[in-house]
Amino acid sequence: MKILFASHNKEKLEEVKNILNEYEVISLNDLDDKDEIEENGNSLEENAFLKANHFYQKYHLPVISDDTGLFVKALNGKPGIHSARYSGNNATYKSNNQKLLHELEGIADREAYFETVICYIDGEIKYFYGRANGEITLKVLTDNAFGYDSVFYVPSLKKTYAEMSKDEKNKISHRYKALDAFSTYLKESLLEKKVLAYAEEILNKDCEIVERLLGGMSNYTYVIKCDNELYTLRIPGEFAEAFVDRIKEEQNVKLMEQFNISNKTLYLNVNNGVKLGKYLKGTILSTLNDYPYEKVSDLLKMIHNSSKLSLYDYEPFTRLSTYENYLKEIDFVFPNEYLELRNEFNTYYDYLNNQEKVLCHGDSQPSNFIIGDDEKLYIVDFEYTANIDPIYDIACFANIRLEEGLKLLKTYYQEVDDDKYLRFYLWRAFQCFQWYNVAYFKDIKGLSQKLKIDFKMVAESYLNNIKVLMEEVNKYKNAKK
C-alpha cells in the first residue's frame, strides 16, 4: 500500500518510514512537489487536516499529515501549535531552543510534553494521537539535533531525545505513538476489508462485521452478519501454515461434526486456511472464574471413548523435531538449559509412545470450550486433532494454570495413580517445549512487533514452566517401570 506523507521534512520522513516500514511511504520530495501549506489553524488537528486535505485533493492518494507541538507547563502550554516557528518566520532549531531556554530561565518547574496529531484521509478523515511526557533541560546538551530533541529530557530513560538511538526514540516518542495508533487502525481496516471480501464471496451476499473475537496468538476470527444470520470467519495469521496441515484439519472437522459438539463448518479453504462456520452463541470458558469440570470431562470422554479415530496420529516427537528445525533453519541457537531439559524428556520416548492412542481434540485449552445459550458445552477449533494418549487433552487444559489441568485430571479419573500424574506432567512439559519453539519462531519472524505480543517473553515463560514440570516428573518417574 502506498501512503503519501505530506511533508518536505527529511528527518520526519525518516522517522515515519522506520515506524511504518510495512508500507510504501513517499513524501512530497519524491513527487517533486514544492507546495507549502500555511498552518494557520487553531489546533494541531486543524493544521494536520489543512495539509492532508490539500494533497489528498491534489493526488487522490491515501495521505497522512502530522502536526506536532511542544507544550511547556510553566509557559501555559507554549510554544504549542507554534512550536515550529516559535522564534519567528525564519526560525531554526537552534533559535527555537534558545528562545525556549531563555523564557524558562529561573523557573524550576520544567515539566513538558510533546503531542503529535496525525490526520489520515482516504475517502474518510481519521485522527490519531501520540503524547510523550518529559522535562526541559537547563541548557542545550547536543548540537545540531532535530527540533527540540536536544532540550527534551525523558526521566525514565535519563536521556534527551537527541541522546537516544533512533530505535530508542522510535519506541517511545510522541510521533511513534501516533503512528503506531494509525498503523494499528490501518491493519485492522485492511483486514476487515479482506474479511468482508471473503465472506461475501463465500456466501454470495452482502455482509457486515459484528465484532472481532479475541483469543489465540495470531489467528483473526470475526463474527459476520448476513441476512440476519451470524457466522464466524477465520483468517489464519502469518506463518500459521508452518504449524497446521489444513487437509488434516478439514478431515478432522468432518469427523468431529458427527459428535454434534461444535459449530457447523460451512467452508474451509485448505490452501489458505480461511474458514467460515455458523456462529455459536455462548460464553467462552476461559472468561469464567470457575469451570464446569464435570461437563468438560464428559465432553472429552465422549471423544476419547468413541470408536472413531482420526486418520492421523499426533506424532509428538516428530512434530517437535519439525518445530525445532524451523528455528535451526533461521540460525537460532538453543540454550543449553533447553537442550538439557529436552534430553531428559527424551528418556521417556518409549513410555509415552507406547500409551494407548485415542481420538483427541489436541488443543483442548479453556479458550476452545464454549457454554452455549442452551447450557450445553461445546468445543471448537480442530487444527491439532489427532490420535494420542487421552491425558494429552487433559494436560492441554492446564494452558492457563497448572492447577486447572490437575482438577480436570482428578475429575476425569475416579482414581489418579502415579502413572497418570507422570503422563500428565510429561505431556504438559511436551506442550511447553512445543509452544516454546512456536513462540520463538514468531518472535524471530517479526510477529512480536506486528501483533504487539512479546513472543520472546512468552517463549521464556514456557521454558520456566518446563523446569517446574520436569521437577514434578522426577517425583513420579518410577511409575513408568
C-alpha positions in Angstrom: 0.0 0.0 0.0 1.4 3.4 -1.0 0.9 6.3 1.5 1.8 9.9 0.9 3.4 11.6 3.9 2.5 15.3 3.3 5.8 16.8 4.4 9.1 18.0 3.0 10.9 17.4 6.3 13.6 14.7 5.7 14.1 14.0 9.4 10.3 13.4 10.0 10.2 11.3 6.9 13.0 9.0 8.1 11.1 8.5 11.4 7.8 7.8 9.6 9.5 5.3 7.3 11.1 3.5 10.2 7.9 3.2 12.0 5.6 2.4 9.0 8.1 0.0 7.5 5.4 -2.4 6.3 4.1 0.2 3.8 5.5 2.2 0.9 5.7 5.7 2.2 6.5 8.6 -0.1 7.0 12.2 0.6 6.4 15.5 -1.2 10.1 15.4 -2.2 9.5 12.2 -4.1 6.8 13.9 -6.1 8.9 17.0 -6.6 6.1 19.0 -5.1 7.1 22.4 -3.7 3.7 23.4 -2.3 3.9 24.9 1.1 0.6 24.9 3.1 0.1 27.7 5.6 -0.6 26.2 9.0 -3.0 28.8 10.3 -5.3 26.5 12.2 -6.2 27.0 15.8 -5.2 23.4 16.8 -2.9 20.6 15.9 -5.9 18.8 14.3 -6.7 21.8 12.1 -3.1 22.2 10.9 -2.8 18.5 10.2 -6.0 18.5 8.3 -5.1 21.5 6.1 -2.0 19.8 4.8 -3.6 16.3 4.4 -6.7 17.6 2.6 -4.7 19.8 0.2 -2.6 16.9 -1.0 -5.4 14.4 -1.0 -7.4 16.6 -3.3 -4.3 17.1 -5.5 -3.1 13.4 -5.8 -6.1 11.3 -4.7 -3.7 9.0 -2.8 -4.0 7.9 0.9 -2.4 10.8 2.8 -1.1 11.3 6.3 -0.1 14.6 7.7 1.1 15.4 11.1 1.4 18.5 13.3 3.4 18.4 16.5 3.7 20.8 19.4 5.8 21.1 22.5 3.7 22.1 25.4 5.5 23.5 28.5 3.6 23.7 31.7 5.3 26.8 33.1 4.7 28.7 29.9 1.0 28.0 29.8 1.4 25.5 27.1 3.7 27.5 24.8 5.2 27.0 22.3 2.3 24.6 21.5 0.9 24.8 18.0 3.6 27.5 17.2 6.5 25.2 18.0 8.0 25.1 14.5 8.1 29.0 14.2 8.4 29.8 17.9 11.3 32.2 17.3 9.8 33.8 14.1 9.1 33.0 10.5 12.8 32.3 9.8 13.1 30.1 12.9 15.8 27.4 13.1 16.1 24.6 15.5 18.8 26.5 17.3 16.9 29.7 17.6 13.8 28.0 18.9 15.7 26.2 21.6 17.5 29.4 22.6 14.2 31.2 23.0 12.6 28.4 24.9 15.5 28.2 27.4 15.6 32.0 27.8 11.9 32.1 28.7 12.4 29.3 31.3 15.4 30.9 33.0 15.0 30.8 36.7 11.9 28.5 36.6 12.3 25.3 38.5 9.2 23.5 37.0 10.5 22.2 33.7 7.6 19.8 33.0 6.6 19.5 29.3 5.1 17.1 26.8 5.2 16.6 23.1 2.0 15.9 21.3 1.5 14.7 17.7 -1.7 14.6 15.8 -1.9 12.7 12.5 -4.6 13.3 10.1 -5.3 10.5 7.6 -7.5 11.0 4.6 -8.5 8.2 2.2 -12.1 9.0 1.4 -12.7 9.4 5.2 -10.9 11.5 7.7 -9.3 10.0 10.8 -7.1 11.5 13.6 -4.5 9.7 15.7 -2.7 11.0 18.7 0.5 10.4 20.5 1.9 12.1 23.6 5.3 11.8 25.4 6.0 13.4 28.8 9.3 14.8 29.8 11.2 17.9 31.0 13.1 20.8 29.5 16.8 20.8 30.3 18.7 23.8 31.6 20.8 24.0 28.5 21.3 22.6 25.1 23.1 19.2 25.5 23.6 18.2 21.9 24.2 20.5 18.9 22.5 20.1 15.5 19.7 17.9 16.9 16.3 17.7 15.3 13.7 20.1 16.6 13.6 20.4 20.3 15.3 17.0 20.8 18.4 18.5 22.4 16.4 20.0 25.3 13.6 17.4 25.8 14.6 15.1 28.6 12.9 11.8 29.3 13.4 10.9 33.0 12.5 7.2 32.7 15.4 6.7 30.2 17.6 9.5 31.7 18.3 10.9 28.2 17.2 13.6 25.9 15.7 12.7 22.7 18.9 13.7 21.0 21.0 11.3 23.1 18.8 8.3 22.2 19.4 6.0 19.3 16.9 6.0 16.5 15.5 2.7 17.7 15.2 4.0 21.3 13.4 7.2 20.3 11.1 5.4 17.8 9.8 3.1 20.6 8.7 5.9 23.0 8.3 9.1 21.0 5.1 11.1 20.6 5.3 10.6 16.8 5.8 6.8 17.3 2.7 6.6 19.5 0.5 8.4 16.9 1.9 6.5 14.0 1.5 3.2 15.9 -2.1 4.0 16.5 -2.5 4.8 12.8 -0.7 1.6 11.8 -3.0 -0.5 14.1 -6.1 1.2 12.6 -4.8 0.6 9.1 -4.1 -3.1 9.7 -7.5 -3.6 11.2 -9.2 -1.7 8.4 -7.4 -3.6 5.7 -8.1 -6.9 7.5 -11.8 -6.1 7.9 -12.0 -5.4 4.1 -10.4 -8.7 3.5 -12.8 -10.5 5.9 -15.8 -8.9 4.2 -14.5 -9.8 0.8 -14.1 -13.5 1.8 -17.5 -13.6 3.5 -19.3 -12.1 0.6 -17.6 -14.3 -1.9 -18.4 -17.4 0.1 -22.0 -16.5 0.9 -22.6 -14.6 -2.3 -24.5 -11.9 -0.3 -23.7 -8.5 1.3 -22.3 -8.9 4.8 -21.3 -6.8 7.7 -18.8 -7.3 10.5 -20.4 -7.5 14.0 -17.2 -7.9 16.1 -13.8 -9.5 16.2 -13.4 -12.4 18.6 -10.3 -12.2 20.7 -8.2 -15.2 21.6 -5.3 -17.2 20.2 -1.9 -15.7 19.4 -2.2 -15.0 15.7 -5.5 -16.1 14.1 -8.1 -13.5 13.2 -11.7 -14.5 13.8 -14.7 -12.3 13.2 -18.4 -12.6 13.7 -20.2 -11.8 10.4 -23.8 -10.9 9.9 -25.6 -11.8 6.6 -29.4 -11.9 6.1 -29.8 -11.8 9.9 -27.7 -15.0 10.2 -24.5 -14.9 12.2 -21.3 -16.6 11.1 -17.7 -16.8 12.2 -14.9 -16.3 9.7 -11.3 -17.1 10.5 -8.2 -15.9 8.6 -5.0 -17.6 9.8 -2.2 -15.3 11.0 1.1 -15.0 9.2 3.2 -18.3 9.2 0.3 -20.3 10.7 0.7 -22.8 7.8 4.1 -23.8 9.1 2.3 -25.5 12.1 -1.1 -26.5 10.7 -1.9 -29.0 8.0 -5.3 -27.8 6.6 -6.1 -31.0 4.8 -5.8 -32.8 8.1 -7.9 -30.1 9.7 -10.6 -30.4 7.1 -10.9 -34.2 7.6 -10.9 -33.9 11.4 -13.6 -31.2 11.2 -15.9 -33.6 9.3 -15.0 -36.4 11.8 -15.8 -34.2 14.9 -19.0 -32.9 13.5 -20.5 -36.4 13.9 -20.5 -35.8 17.7 -22.6 -32.6 17.4 -20.3 -30.8 19.9 -19.2 -27.9 17.7 -20.5 -25.2 15.4 -21.2 -26.2 11.8 -18.3 -25.5 9.4 -19.6 -24.4 6.0 -16.4 -23.6 4.2 -12.7 -24.4 4.7 -10.1 -23.5 2.1 -7.2 -25.9 2.6 -4.9 -23.7 0.6 -5.1 -20.5 2.7 -6.9 -21.8 5.9 -9.9 -19.4 5.6 -12.8 -21.0 7.4 -16.4 -19.9 7.7 -18.9 -21.6 10.0 -22.2 -21.0 11.8 -21.8 -18.7 14.8 -22.1 -20.5 18.2 -23.5 -18.0 20.7 -22.4 -18.5 24.2 -19.7 -17.9 26.8 -16.0 -18.8 26.3 -14.9 -20.9 29.2 -11.7 -19.0 29.8 -13.7 -15.9 30.7 -15.3 -17.6 33.7 -13.9 -17.7 37.2 -14.9 -21.3 37.8 -15.0 -24.1 35.2 -17.6 -26.8 34.9 -15.1 -29.6 35.2 -17.7 -32.4 35.1 -19.0 -31.1 31.7 -15.5 -30.7 30.3 -14.7 -34.3 31.5 -17.8 -35.7 30.0 -17.3 -34.0 26.6 -13.7 -35.2 26.4 -14.7 -38.7 27.4 -17.3 -38.7 24.6 -14.5 -38.0 22.2 -11.9 -40.3 23.7 -14.2 -43.3 24.3 -15.8 -43.3 20.9 -14.9 -46.0 18.4 -13.8 -43.3 15.9 -10.2 -42.4 15.2 -8.6 -39.7 13.2 -6.7 -40.7 10.0 -3.6 -39.3 11.7 -1.6 -39.8 14.8 -0.3 -36.7 16.6 3.3 -38.0 16.4 4.5 -35.6 19.1 8.2 -36.3 18.8 8.3 -35.9 15.1 6.3 -32.7 15.4 8.6 -31.2 18.0 11.6 -32.1 15.8 10.0 -30.3 12.9 9.4 -27.2 15.0 13.0 -27.2 16.2 14.2 -27.5 12.7 12.3 -24.3 11.7 14.4 -22.5 14.3 17.6 -24.1 13.2 17.0 -23.0 9.6 16.9 -19.4 10.7 20.1 -19.8 12.8 18.5 -19.9 16.2 20.8 -21.4 18.9 19.0 -23.3 21.5 20.2 -22.5 25.1 21.9 -25.3 27.0 19.1 -25.2 29.5 16.6 -26.1 26.9 18.8 -28.9 25.4 19.4 -30.4 28.8 15.7 -30.5 29.6 14.9 -31.8 26.2 17.4 -34.7 26.6 15.9 -35.5 29.9 12.4 -35.5 28.4 13.6 -37.8 25.6 14.3 -40.6 28.1 10.5 -41.0 28.2 10.1 -41.5 24.5 9.2 -45.2 24.6 7.0 -44.8 27.7 4.9 -42.0 26.0 4.9 -43.5 22.6 3.5 -46.8 23.8 0.5 -45.3 25.5 -2.9 -46.3 24.1 -3.9 -43.7 21.4 -7.5 -42.4 21.2 -9.1 -39.6 19.3 -8.2 -36.3 21.0 -9.1 -32.7 20.3 -5.4 -31.8 20.5 -5.7 -28.2 21.7 -8.3 -28.5 24.5 -7.4 -25.4 26.4 -10.2 -23.5 28.2 -10.5 -20.8 25.4 -11.7 -23.5 23.0 -14.7 -24.5 25.1 -18.0 -22.6 24.9 -21.0 -22.9 27.1 -23.9 -22.3 24.7 -27.0 -20.4 25.4 -28.6 -23.9 25.7 -26.2 -24.6 28.7 -24.6 -27.3 26.6 -20.8 -27.4 26.5 -19.2 -27.2 23.0 -15.7 -27.3 21.8 -14.2 -25.6 18.7 -11.0 -25.5 16.6 -9.7 -28.8 15.3 -6.3 -27.7 13.9 -4.4 -30.2 16.1 -6.9 -33.0 16.3 -5.3 -36.5 16.1 -4.8 -39.8 17.9 -2.8 -39.7 21.1 -2.9 -40.5 24.8 -6.2 -39.1 26.3 -4.2 -37.4 29.1 -2.7 -35.2 26.4 -6.1 -33.4 26.2 -6.2 -33.0 30.0 -2.7 -31.5 30.0 -3.8 -29.0 27.4 -6.5 -27.8 29.8 -3.6 -26.6 32.0 -2.6 -24.0 29.4 -3.6 -21.0 31.7 -3.0 -22.5 35.2 -1.5 -25.9 36.0 -4.0 -26.5 38.9 -6.9 -26.3 36.4 -5.4 -29.3 34.5 -4.9 -31.2 37.7 -8.5 -30.6 38.7 -9.7 -31.9 35.4 -7.4 -34.9 35.8 -9.0 -35.8 39.1 -12.5 -35.2 37.7 -11.8 -37.3 34.6 -10.5 -40.3 36.6 -12.0 -41.7 39.7 -8.6 -42.5 41.0 -5.4 -40.8 39.9 -2.3 -43.0 40.4 1.4 -42.2 39.9 1.3 -43.3 36.3 -1.4 -40.8 35.4 0.3 -38.0 37.2 3.6 -38.8 35.4 1.9 -38.8 32.0 0.1 -35.5 32.9 3.3 -33.7 33.8 5.2 -35.1 30.8 2.5 -34.1 28.3 2.3 -30.7 29.8 6.1 -30.3 29.6 5.9 -31.5 26.0 3.3 -28.9 25.2 5.6 -26.2 26.7 8.5 -27.5 24.6 6.3 -27.3 21.6 5.0 -23.8 22.2 8.4 -22.5 23.2 9.6 -23.2 19.6 6.4 -21.7 18.1 6.8 -18.5 20.2 10.5 -18.0 19.4 9.8 -18.7 15.7 7.1 -15.9 15.7 9.4 -13.5 17.5 12.3 -14.0 15.1 9.9 -13.6 12.2 8.9 -10.2 13.5 5.4 -11.0 14.8 6.1 -9.6 18.3 6.2 -6.1 16.8 3.4 -6.7 14.3 0.9 -8.3 16.8 2.0 -6.4 19.9 2.7 -9.7 21.7 6.1 -10.2 23.2 6.7 -13.7 21.9 10.2 -13.9 23.2 8.8 -13.4 26.7 6.1 -16.0 26.0 8.8 -18.5 25.0 10.9 -17.8 28.1 7.9 -18.3 30.3 7.3 -21.7 28.6 10.9 -22.7 29.4 10.4 -21.7 33.0 7.3 -23.9 33.1 9.3 -26.8 31.7 11.7 -26.6 34.5 8.9 -26.8 37.1 7.1 -29.6 35.3 10.3 -31.7 34.9 10.8 -31.4 38.7 7.3 -32.8 39.1 8.1 -35.6 36.6 11.0 -36.7 38.8 8.7 -37.3 41.7 6.7 -39.9 39.7 9.4 -41.2 37.4 9.4 -44.7 39.0 5.8 -45.1 37.8 7.0 -46.0 34.3 8.9 -49.0 35.4 
